[in-house]
Amino acid sequence: MLADWIQRLREASKDRAVLVEGKRDKQALSKLGIKNVFTLEGKRFADLPDLLEGYSEVILLFDLDKHGERIKEKVKTLLGSQGYILIEEFREELRAMGILYVEDIYGEKLRIDGPANTG
């Protein structure tokens, strides 16, 4: 299930932005071959349209804790008002798999498949 999720995210990230909270999230996704990952870390919400210039669709992939929920709502309001198409299905599927933190995806993949099968 996780392997399929990662493969679908790889495909989706080829022409969409993937927005995460911090650099550890970005590093974990990059190790799995996910492209176009942008972090909120050190940026103001108002700067997001400039950061995401050139993308019309954005995959929101924030942690599934209270902090991540608050961020998701703020970002949805801002980017939604700017006309972005926001994709949340990947985040909801993480919830269904019981993964709360984006940075844990890489470690979970290693635990399931072993280090030789991360790609």
Contacts in CASP RR format, 6 or more apart in sequence:
PFRMAT RR
TARGET T0000
AUTHOR 0000-0000-0000
METHOD contacts of the structure
MODEL  1
MLADWIQRLREASKDRAVLVEGKRDKQALSKLGIKNVFTLEGKRFADLPD
LLEGYSEVILLFDLDKHGERIKEKVKTLLGSQGYILIEEFREELRAMGIL
YVEDIYGEKLRIDGPANTG
1 97 0 8 1.000
2 97 0 8 1.000
2 99 0 8 1.000
2 105 0 8 1.000
2 108 0 8 1.000
2 109 0 8 1.000
2 112 0 8 1.000
3 109 0 8 1.000
3 112 0 8 1.000
3 113 0 8 1.000
5 90 0 8 1.000
5 93 0 8 1.000
5 94 0 8 1.000
5 97 0 8 1.000
6 32 0 8 1.000
6 34 0 8 1.000
6 105 0 8 1.000
6 109 0 8 1.000
6 119 0 8 1.000
8 90 0 8 1.000
9 18 0 8 1.000
9 29 0 8 1.000
9 32 0 8 1.000
9 34 0 8 1.000
9 59 0 8 1.000
9 90 0 8 1.000
10 32 0 8 1.000
10 33 0 8 1.000
10 34 0 8 1.000
10 35 0 8 1.000
12 18 0 8 1.000
12 59 0 8 1.000
12 87 0 8 1.000
12 90 0 8 1.000
13 34 0 8 1.000
13 35 0 8 1.000
13 36 0 8 1.000
13 37 0 8 1.000
13 59 0 8 1.000
14 35 0 8 1.000
14 36 0 8 1.000
15 36 0 8 1.000
15 57 0 8 1.000
16 36 0 8 1.000
16 55 0 8 1.000
16 57 0 8 1.000
16 58 0 8 1.000
16 59 0 8 1.000
16 87 0 8 1.000
17 36 0 8 1.000
17 38 0 8 1.000
17 52 0 8 1.000
17 55 0 8 1.000
17 57 0 8 1.000
17 58 0 8 1.000
17 59 0 8 1.000
18 29 0 8 1.000
18 34 0 8 1.000
18 35 0 8 1.000
18 36 0 8 1.000
18 37 0 8 1.000
18 38 0 8 1.000
18 58 0 8 1.000
18 59 0 8 1.000
18 61 0 8 1.000
19 37 0 8 1.000
19 38 0 8 1.000
19 39 0 8 1.000
19 40 0 8 1.000
19 48 0 8 1.000
19 52 0 8 1.000
19 58 0 8 1.000
19 59 0 8 1.000
19 60 0 8 1.000
19 61 0 8 1.000
19 62 0 8 1.000
19 75 0 8 1.000
20 26 0 8 1.000
20 29 0 8 1.000
20 37 0 8 1.000
20 38 0 8 1.000
20 39 0 8 1.000
20 40 0 8 1.000
20 61 0 8 1.000
20 62 0 8 1.000
20 102 0 8 1.000
21 39 0 8 1.000
21 40 0 8 1.000
21 41 0 8 1.000
21 62 0 8 1.000
21 63 0 8 1.000
21 67 0 8 1.000
21 68 0 8 1.000
21 71 0 8 1.000
21 102 0 8 1.000
22 39 0 8 1.000
22 40 0 8 1.000
22 41 0 8 1.000
23 39 0 8 1.000
23 41 0 8 1.000
24 103 0 8 1.000
25 37 0 8 1.000
25 39 0 8 1.000
25 61 0 8 1.000
25 63 0 8 1.000
25 101 0 8 1.000
25 102 0 8 1.000
25 103 0 8 1.000
26 37 0 8 1.000
26 38 0 8 1.000
26 39 0 8 1.000
27 103 0 8 1.000
27 106 0 8 1.000
28 102 0 8 1.000
28 103 0 8 1.000
28 104 0 8 1.000
28 105 0 8 1.000
28 106 0 8 1.000
28 107 0 8 1.000
29 37 0 8 1.000
29 61 0 8 1.000
29 102 0 8 1.000
29 105 0 8 1.000
29 106 0 8 1.000
30 37 0 8 1.000
31 106 0 8 1.000
31 118 0 8 1.000
32 105 0 8 1.000
32 106 0 8 1.000
32 109 0 8 1.000
32 118 0 8 1.000
32 119 0 8 1.000
33 119 0 8 1.000
36 55 0 8 1.000
38 51 0 8 1.000
38 52 0 8 1.000
40 48 0 8 1.000
40 71 0 8 1.000
40 75 0 8 1.000
43 51 0 8 1.000
45 74 0 8 1.000
45 75 0 8 1.000
45 78 0 8 1.000
46 78 0 8 1.000
48 75 0 8 1.000
48 78 0 8 1.000
48 79 0 8 1.000
49 78 0 8 1.000
49 79 0 8 1.000
49 82 0 8 1.000
52 58 0 8 1.000
52 79 0 8 1.000
52 84 0 8 1.000
55 84 0 8 1.000
56 83 0 8 1.000
56 84 0 8 1.000
56 85 0 8 1.000
57 84 0 8 1.000
57 85 0 8 1.000
57 86 0 8 1.000
57 87 0 8 1.000
58 79 0 8 1.000
58 84 0 8 1.000
58 85 0 8 1.000
58 86 0 8 1.000
58 87 0 8 1.000
59 87 0 8 1.000
59 90 0 8 1.000
60 72 0 8 1.000
60 75 0 8 1.000
60 76 0 8 1.000
60 86 0 8 1.000
60 87 0 8 1.000
60 88 0 8 1.000
60 91 0 8 1.000
61 90 0 8 1.000
61 91 0 8 1.000
61 94 0 8 1.000
61 102 0 8 1.000
62 68 0 8 1.000
62 69 0 8 1.000
62 71 0 8 1.000
62 72 0 8 1.000
62 75 0 8 1.000
62 91 0 8 1.000
62 102 0 8 1.000
63 100 0 8 1.000
63 101 0 8 1.000
63 102 0 8 1.000
64 91 0 8 1.000
64 94 0 8 1.000
64 95 0 8 1.000
64 99 0 8 1.000
64 100 0 8 1.000
64 101 0 8 1.000
65 100 0 8 1.000
65 101 0 8 1.000
72 88 0 8 1.000
72 91 0 8 1.000
76 86 0 8 1.000
79 86 0 8 1.000
80 86 0 8 1.000
94 100 0 8 1.000
94 102 0 8 1.000
94 105 0 8 1.000
99 105 0 8 1.000
99 108 0 8 1.000
106 118 0 8 1.000
109 118 0 8 1.000
110 118 0 8 1.000
END
